[in-house]
Each structure stands twice: as C-alpha cells, then as structure tokens.
C-alpha cells in the first residue's frame, strides 16, 4: 500500500542525489595516473624507503631504488656523517639518524621498505628488525655474516610476508638466464664440476690485528659501528673498506665476491645445501720460515671444495678459489682467449661440454667459444628490464605489488633463493675457520695441533650442524654484543 504522503518528486530527488554521489565516488577512484597524465605516479603506487648505511655502496643502493621514479626516501641512517653526506644532500628532506633502531621505531609508520648497506656483521639484526615490523628489505651481499642468520632471515621473510632482495645484481642479468636455457636444452649434458674464482681480496688479509689503537674520527660513532661485534678500541686502516678482512665484521674474499660469482651455477643447476666442505688456505710467514697464525683475520687465499647431492645423479663437485688462484685453463680455450674476465669467472663442466661466464654471469660462452654463435636456443626465462641495472627496480616493483604478486614472482634474488646461496657461500668460511682451529699440544702454550686440517667437514643442512667435527659448529652462529639480537 502506497504512503499517501509520499511525493514522487522527493523520491526522484533522493535517487538522483544517491546516484550522483555514487557516480562522483566512482569518478574519484579512477586511477590517478589517468587523471594526472603521462608519467604521473599515484601516491598509492609509491614506495616509502629508509636507507640504513648510506655511504659508499649505500649511496649506490639509495640512488638505485630512487631512480625507479616510484620511491620517496623518507629516512636515512648512518654511523659515519662524512660517508653519509652525499645521500643526505640528495635527499635533504629525509630525517637523518645514527642508530637504526631509533630510526625504525620513530619512523615506523612512515616506512614501507628499507635498504641495508652496512658491513656484513650488521645485516641480519637490521633486516630482522625491519621485517618484524612488516617492512620489505633490500640487503647487500652477502645476505648475512653467519649461516644461522641466513636461515633465520629466510624463514622470517616467509613468516612476515615481506618482499626481499639480496644485492647480487648479476642475478637480474641476461647472462645467467642464457646459461639456464643452454643447460635446460642439454648443450653440456649433466654437470659434473664447477670452477669459480676471484682475484680478491684487494684489502689486507692474513695479518695481525694492529696493536696500537687510535682515536676514532669525530664524525664516526665507533660504538654503533661495532654493533653486534665484540668491543675493541678503534684502529687505523679499518673503516671504511678494510673491515672485510676481519672475521668480526667481514666475510673475506669469499663473502665479498661469491654471491656474485657462485650465483650463476647455483641458479643453472638448482643447488641447495652442500653435503660437505673442505679447504686449503694460503700460508702467512712471520720472520724466517715461521708460519704466522692470525685467527682474527681471513687468510690471504683459499681453495674451497663443496659437494652437493643431486637425486639420481652423481654428486656435484663445486670449487671456489680466491687470492689469485685459478683453475687450469680448459683445453677448449684458444691460447689467447680470456678465461672468465681475467680475474674472476665460472666454468661449468658437463658430460657433453662446458660453459663459462665472467663476474655477475656476464658474457656467457659455450666452449669452444665458436660454439656460442652456432646454437640457437629458444628464450624461456624471464628477462628483467635493463638486466642487472634493473635489479633495484625489480625489487621496487615487487614491493609495490606486494608479497605473492606477479611482480613478486619475478624477483631475482629473494631470500628464498639468496638464503641457501648465502649459506653455501658461508660454508666455505666455516671450513676455513675450522681448518685453523687449534688446541695446545701436551699442555704447551707455544705448540699447537690443528685437528681441523686435512679432514672433510660433513654438513647436515636441515639442522645446520657439522656432524663429524664438533669444534666447527662454533662458527655457525655468533654471540652478539649486549643490546643486539635477532
């Protein structure tokens, strides 16, 4: 029954207003890039990034993500004011902090993602704090200082559903994808051995810790720089570069370069955790024919051999060499052809052939090199726009897309991939440190046995444990200084 007091024109007016309001609302949810014209990026499509460690490589990382055109640098952090100057000048509106913990706590609501470009010993605690807050993270290589840290960060990335990327830009390059396609096409048969090498270190290693402390620079907060590491007085020739050769802070030539050089064969062969590790290291002499022992310093050179299980196939033998050591030239290389890029490279040996690349997976070649131009394999692997230069944008787009998005699935080095790679890299360092593990001989304080030398360390990947030499397990996980934890 109709209401006698109801007026059709009032109903029509109400319907008009309601329809107009919905239409108006619909107008406002038209994508803003359409309204703003070509090149316009909606605020909802921008990523608010904070940088931790913004000098040196940190400046490159901050600049790299900002170059995407979709990033606002909303906070900056560094313990060294001088090193931080360029990034601060480039982003003068971003608040500046010295302690990453204070920055993350104060700026939590303003931050979507974080870049971390600090020394190796700080990567894990900084990344974990950010991830627990739900922030996406980009972490320089190596992902962590210790094996345990790598496992914890890998699990945390999945638990907290955040977008992650390690700074091994070669993983975004075309070269490694070309090698994957060659291998899948069977051009070298089944892989049997991998040789990888670098001419690093280019900083001091195999030396004694300086005995004379010096006053830290006024613009450096030495206590914050030490972070998780045991407290020591400041010494010269350490910051900003040479910390890489000291176990408390760096991971040596292996940690510095292997995430770039070992990544191509890891991706090509789909490797996981190694089953064993063994090594030899270069000697250091002090005085006349006396071998020096400097447990705080990485060795001047090393040769690591890792072995990997592969279901249904023979074990894969994986070699790493640093300090200028190189494998024997393949007989397929002509005398004047460069092996790798001269100082660094990878060779994958298969049952039916070999292939080679330079650092970052660049310049891949089949051997003999003339064969490279003779084959034509269809492209099946995704190519990152701009290749290795697009590594930063690869992460930015995934952060904007969100965990599990199509952009996320295109990530080159998320922790699910970078974590196992980093663990294998750090297995080499565990072998090195176990090699020189020493115990007093017959109670003597001057003569020592070295039970870690000359043995193969058997590794249980799932439990992160050496099963045949217990002293080696002390190098799986560090004890942090008070005030820092995962």
C-alpha positions in Angstrom: 0.0 0.0 0.0 1.4 3.4 -1.0 2.0 6.1 1.5 -0.3 8.9 0.7 2.2 11.5 2.0 4.9 10.1 -0.3 5.8 12.6 -3.1 7.3 11.1 -6.3 9.5 14.2 -6.9 11.1 13.7 -3.4 11.9 10.1 -4.2 13.3 11.1 -7.6 15.4 13.7 -6.0 16.8 11.3 -3.4 17.6 8.8 -6.0 19.3 11.5 -8.1 21.4 12.6 -5.2 22.3 8.9 -4.3 23.1 8.1 -8.0 25.1 11.3 -8.3 27.1 10.6 -5.1 27.9 7.1 -6.4 28.9 8.5 -9.7 31.0 11.1 -8.0 32.7 8.5 -5.8 33.3 6.4 -8.9 35.0 9.4 -10.6 37.4 9.8 -7.7 38.5 6.2 -7.8 39.6 6.4 -11.4 43.3 5.5 -11.4 45.2 8.7 -10.6 47.8 8.1 -13.3 44.9 8.5 -15.8 43.9 11.8 -14.2 47.4 13.0 -13.8 48.5 12.4 -17.3 51.6 10.5 -18.7 54.3 9.8 -16.2 52.1 10.6 -13.2 52.6 8.1 -10.3 49.8 7.9 -7.7 50.7 8.2 -4.1 49.4 4.7 -3.6 51.9 3.4 -6.2 54.9 5.0 -4.4 57.2 3.2 -2.1 58.5 5.0 1.1 62.0 3.8 1.7 64.5 4.2 4.5 68.2 3.7 4.0 70.5 2.1 6.6 74.1 2.6 5.7 74.0 5.3 3.1 77.7 5.9 2.2 79.8 4.1 -0.4 77.7 1.2 -1.7 74.8 2.5 0.4 74.8 5.7 -1.7 74.5 3.5 -4.8 71.7 1.5 -3.3 69.7 4.6 -2.3 70.3 6.1 -5.7 69.4 2.8 -7.4 66.0 2.4 -5.8 65.2 6.2 -6.1 66.0 6.0 -9.8 62.8 4.0 -10.3 60.8 7.2 -10.0 58.4 5.4 -7.7 60.4 5.8 -4.4 60.4 8.5 -1.7 63.4 8.4 0.6 61.7 9.1 3.9 64.5 8.4 6.4 68.3 8.0 6.3 70.7 6.4 8.8 74.5 6.0 9.1 77.1 6.0 11.8 79.6 8.0 9.7 78.5 11.5 9.0 81.1 12.1 6.3 80.3 9.0 4.4 76.6 9.8 4.6 76.9 13.3 3.2 76.2 12.5 -0.5 72.9 10.7 0.3 71.8 13.4 2.7 72.5 16.1 0.1 70.5 14.1 -2.5 67.5 13.7 -0.1 67.6 16.8 2.2 64.0 16.3 3.5 64.6 12.9 4.8 65.2 12.8 8.6 68.7 11.6 9.5 69.6 9.1 12.3 72.8 7.4 13.5 71.1 4.4 15.3 69.0 2.3 13.0 66.9 1.1 16.0 65.8 4.6 16.9 65.1 5.4 13.2 62.9 2.3 12.7 61.0 2.9 16.0 60.4 6.6 15.3 59.6 6.3 11.6 57.8 3.0 11.6 54.5 4.5 10.3 56.3 6.4 7.6 58.3 3.5 6.1 57.3 0.8 3.7 60.7 -0.7 2.9 64.4 -0.5 3.9 67.7 -0.8 2.1 70.6 -2.1 4.2 74.1 -1.5 3.0 76.2 -1.8 6.2 79.2 -4.0 7.0 78.3 -7.8 6.9 78.1 -8.2 10.7 75.1 -5.9 10.9 72.9 -7.2 8.1 70.9 -9.7 10.0 69.9 -7.7 13.0 68.9 -4.7 10.9 67.0 -6.8 8.4 65.2 -8.8 11.1 64.0 -5.7 13.0 62.6 -4.3 9.8 60.9 -7.5 8.7 59.3 -7.9 12.1 57.7 -4.5 11.6 56.4 -5.7 8.2 58.9 -3.8 6.1 60.2 -5.0 2.8 64.0 -5.2 2.8 66.9 -5.0 0.3 70.1 -6.2 1.8 73.6 -6.0 0.3 75.6 -9.2 -0.3 76.4 -11.4 1.5 72.9 -11.6 2.9 74.4 -12.3 6.4 77.6 -12.9 8.2 76.7 -16.3 9.6 74.9 -19.4 8.4 72.4 -19.3 11.2 71.5 -15.7 10.4 70.8 -16.6 6.8 68.5 -19.4 7.8 66.6 -17.1 10.2 66.2 -14.3 7.7 65.0 -16.8 5.0 62.3 -18.1 7.4 61.4 -14.6 8.6 60.8 -13.3 5.0 58.1 -16.0 4.6 56.7 -15.7 8.1 56.2 -11.9 7.8 55.2 -12.0 4.1 57.6 -9.3 3.1 59.4 -8.7 -0.2 63.1 -9.3 0.0 66.1 -9.0 -2.3 69.9 -9.5 -1.9 72.2 -7.1 -3.7 73.8 -9.5 -6.1 72.7 -7.6 -9.2 74.1 -10.2 -11.6 71.1 -12.4 -10.7 69.0 -9.9 -12.7 71.3 -10.0 -15.7 70.6 -11.7 -19.0 73.7 -13.8 -18.9 72.6 -16.2 -16.1 69.3 -16.7 -17.8 71.0 -17.5 -21.1 73.0 -20.1 -19.2 69.9 -21.7 -17.7 68.4 -22.0 -21.2 71.5 -23.6 -22.5 71.7 -26.1 -19.7 68.0 -27.0 -20.0 68.5 -27.6 -23.7 71.2 -30.2 -22.8 74.0 -28.4 -24.6 76.6 -29.5 -22.0 74.9 -32.6 -20.8 74.8 -33.3 -17.0 77.0 -31.0 -14.9 79.8 -32.8 -13.0 82.1 -30.0 -11.8 82.0 -26.2 -11.2 85.0 -24.0 -11.0 84.6 -20.4 -9.7 87.3 -18.0 -8.8 88.2 -14.4 -7.9 91.4 -12.2 -7.8 90.1 -10.7 -4.5 91.0 -9.8 -1.8 92.1 -6.3 -2.6 92.4 -5.4 1.1 94.7 -6.8 3.7 94.1 -10.4 4.9 96.3 -12.8 6.8 97.6 -10.1 9.1 97.8 -9.4 12.8 95.3 -7.1 14.5 97.1 -3.7 15.0 98.5 -3.3 18.5 98.2 0.5 18.7 94.7 1.9 18.9 94.0 5.4 17.6 91.3 8.0 18.3 88.2 7.5 16.1 87.3 10.2 13.7 84.9 12.8 15.2 82.2 12.1 12.6 82.2 8.3 13.2 80.2 6.7 16.1 82.6 3.8 16.7 80.4 2.1 19.3 77.4 2.0 16.9 79.7 0.9 14.0 80.9 -2.1 16.1 77.2 -3.1 16.7 77.0 -6.8 17.2 80.8 -7.3 17.3 82.9 -7.6 20.5 84.1 -4.2 21.7 87.6 -3.3 20.6 89.5 0.0 20.5 89.4 1.8 17.2 92.4 1.1 14.9 93.5 2.8 11.7 93.1 1.4 8.2 89.9 -0.4 9.1 87.0 1.9 8.1 85.5 2.4 5.6 86.9 -0.5 3.5 89.4 -2.9 5.1 87.0 -4.4 7.7 86.2 -7.0 5.1 89.4 -8.9 6.0 88.5 -9.4 9.7 86.1 -12.2 10.9 84.4 -10.0 13.5 83.0 -7.7 10.8 83.5 -9.2 7.3 83.5 -12.5 5.4 86.6 -12.2 3.4 87.0 -12.5 -0.4 84.5 -15.4 -0.3 81.8 -13.4 1.2 82.5 -10.3 -0.8 82.5 -11.9 -4.3 81.0 -15.4 -4.2 77.4 -14.2 -4.1 78.2 -12.6 -7.5 80.2 -15.4 -8.9 78.7 -18.6 -7.4 75.1 -17.4 -8.2 75.1 -18.4 -11.9 75.9 -22.1 -11.3 73.5 -22.2 -8.3 70.7 -21.0 -10.5 71.6 -23.0 -13.5 71.9 -26.3 -11.6 69.2 -25.6 -8.9 71.5 -26.3 -6.0 70.6 -26.4 -2.3 72.6 -27.1 0.8 76.1 -28.7 0.4 76.7 -32.1 2.0 80.4 -31.5 2.8 83.1 -28.9 2.7 86.9 -29.0 2.7 89.6 -26.4 2.1 93.2 -25.3 2.0 94.4 -21.8 2.7 97.5 -19.7 1.8 100.2 -19.5 4.3 101.5 -16.4 6.1 105.1 -16.2 7.1 106.5 -14.1 10.0 110.2 -13.9 10.4 112.3 -16.6 8.8 110.2 -19.6 7.7 107.8 -19.3 10.6 104.1 -19.6 9.8 102.0 -17.0 11.4 98.6 -17.7 12.9 96.2 -14.8 13.0 92.8 -16.2 13.9 91.1 -12.7 13.7 92.0 -12.3 10.0 90.7 -14.0 6.9 93.5 -15.9 5.0 95.3 -14.3 2.0 94.0 -17.0 -0.3 91.9 -20.2 -0.1 90.5 -23.1 -2.1 87.2 -24.5 -1.1 85.6 -27.7 -2.3 81.8 -28.2 -1.7 79.9 -31.3 -2.7 76.2 -31.4 -3.4 73.8 -34.3 -3.5 71.7 -34.5 -6.7 68.9 -37.1 -6.7 69.5 -39.7 -9.5 72.9 -38.1 -10.4 76.5 -38.3 -9.2 77.5 -35.7 -6.6 78.4 -32.3 -7.9 81.9 -31.1 -7.1 82.0 -27.3 -6.7 85.3 -25.4 -6.4 85.9 -21.9 -5.1 89.3 -20.2 -5.4 90.4 -16.7 -4.2 93.5 -14.7 -3.7 94.5 -15.0 -7.4 94.3 -18.8 -7.5 92.7 -20.1 -10.7 91.8 -23.4 -12.2 93.6 -25.0 -15.1 92.5 -23.5 -18.4 90.1 -25.7 -20.3 91.6 -27.2 -23.4 88.7 -25.9 -25.4 90.0 -22.3 -24.9 92.4 -20.9 -27.5 95.8 -19.7 -26.1 94.9 -16.0 -26.4 91.3 -16.2 -25.2 90.5 -14.8 -21.8 89.3 -17.2 -19.2 86.3 -15.7 -17.4 87.0 -11.9 -17.3 90.7 -12.4 -16.5 90.5 -12.1 -12.7 87.1 -13.8 -12.0 84.9 -16.3 -13.5 82.9 -19.6 -13.6 83.3 -22.8 -15.7 80.6 -25.5 -15.6 81.8 -28.8 -16.8 79.3 -31.3 -18.2 79.2 -34.7 -19.6 78.9 -33.3 -23.1 80.5 -29.9 -22.9 81.4 -26.8 -20.9 80.2 -23.3 -20.5 81.9 -20.2 -19.0 81.0 -16.7 -17.8 82.5 -13.7 -16.1 81.6 -11.9 -12.9 77.8 -11.4 -12.4 77.2 -14.1 -15.0 78.2 -11.7 -17.7 79.4 -12.6 -21.2 78.3 -16.3 -21.1 80.0 -18.6 -23.6 79.9 -22.2 -24.6 83.3 -23.9 -25.1 84.9 -23.8 -27.5 83.7 -20.2 -27.8 82.9 -20.6 -31.5 80.1 -22.9 -30.5 78.3 -19.9 -28.8 77.4 -18.4 -32.2 76.4 -21.8 -33.7 73.5 -22.6 -31.3 70.0 -21.1 -31.2 68.1 -22.0 -28.1 64.6 -20.5 -27.6 64.2 -17.9 -24.9 62.2 -19.4 -22.0 63.5 -17.5 -19.0 62.1 -14.1 -17.9 64.3 -11.2 -18.6 64.5 -8.3 -16.1 64.1 -5.0 -17.9 67.5 -3.4 -18.1 69.1 -6.6 -16.9 71.5 -6.2 -13.9 70.9 -2.5 -13.9 67.2 -3.2 -13.3 67.9 -5.2 -10.1 66.7 -2.3 -7.9 63.6 -1.7 -9.8 62.9 -5.5 -9.8 62.6 -5.1 -6.0 60.7 -1.8 -6.0 58.0 -3.2 -8.4 57.6 -6.3 -6.2 57.3 -4.2 -3.1 54.5 -2.1 -4.7 52.9 -5.3 -6.0 53.1 -6.9 -2.6 54.1 -10.4 -1.3 52.9 -13.1 -3.6 52.0 -10.7 -6.5 53.0 -11.3 -10.1 55.8 -8.7 -9.6 56.9 -10.7 -6.6 57.2 -13.9 -8.6 59.6 -12.1 -10.9 62.1 -11.3 -8.2 65.7 -12.3 -9.0 67.2 -12.8 -5.5 64.5 -13.1 -2.8 65.7 -14.6 0.4 64.1 -17.9 -0.6 66.8 -18.0 -3.2 69.5 -15.8 -1.7 69.4 -17.6 1.7 70.5 -21.1 0.5 73.1 -19.5 -1.7 74.5 -17.4 1.2 74.6 -20.5 3.4 76.7 -22.4 0.9 79.0 -19.4 0.5 79.4 -19.2 4.2 80.1 -22.9 4.5 83.4 -22.1 2.8 84.2 -19.7 5.6 83.2 -22.2 8.2 85.7 -24.7 6.6 88.4 -22.0 6.6 88.0 -21.2 10.2 87.8 -24.8 11.2 91.0 -25.5 9.2 93.0 -23.4 11.6 91.2 -24.4 14.7 94.0 -25.1 17.2 94.4 -26.8 20.5 97.6 -26.8 22.8 99.8 -29.8 22.3 100.6 -31.6 25.6 99.7 -28.5 27.6 102.2 -26.3 25.8 101.3 -22.7 25.2 103.6 -22.4 22.1 103.0 -25.5 20.1 99.6 -26.5 18.7 97.8 -29.3 16.9 95.3 -28.3 14.2 92.7 -31.0 14.1 90.5 -29.2 11.6 93.1 -29.5 8.8 93.1 -32.4 6.4 89.6 -33.5 7.1 86.3 -33.2 5.2 83.5 -31.4 7.2 80.2 -33.3 6.8 77.3 -31.0 6.9 73.7 -31.7 7.9 71.9 -28.8 6.1 68.5 -29.0 7.7 69.9 -28.9 11.3 72.8 -26.6 10.4 75.4 -28.9 12.0 78.8 -30.4 11.2 78.4 -34.0 12.3 82.0 -35.2 12.4 83.9 -32.3 14.0 82.1 -30.5 16.8 84.5 -27.5 17.2 83.4 -26.3 13.7 79.9 -25.7 14.9 81.0 -22.6 16.9 81.3 -20.8 13.6 77.7 -21.5 12.5 76.3 -18.8 14.8 78.0 -15.8 16.6 77.2 -14.4 20.0 76.2 -10.8 19.7 77.3 -8.0 22.0 74.7 -6.9 24.5 72.0 -4.7 23.0 71.7 -6.7 19.8 69.6 -9.7 18.9 67.6 -11.4 16.2 
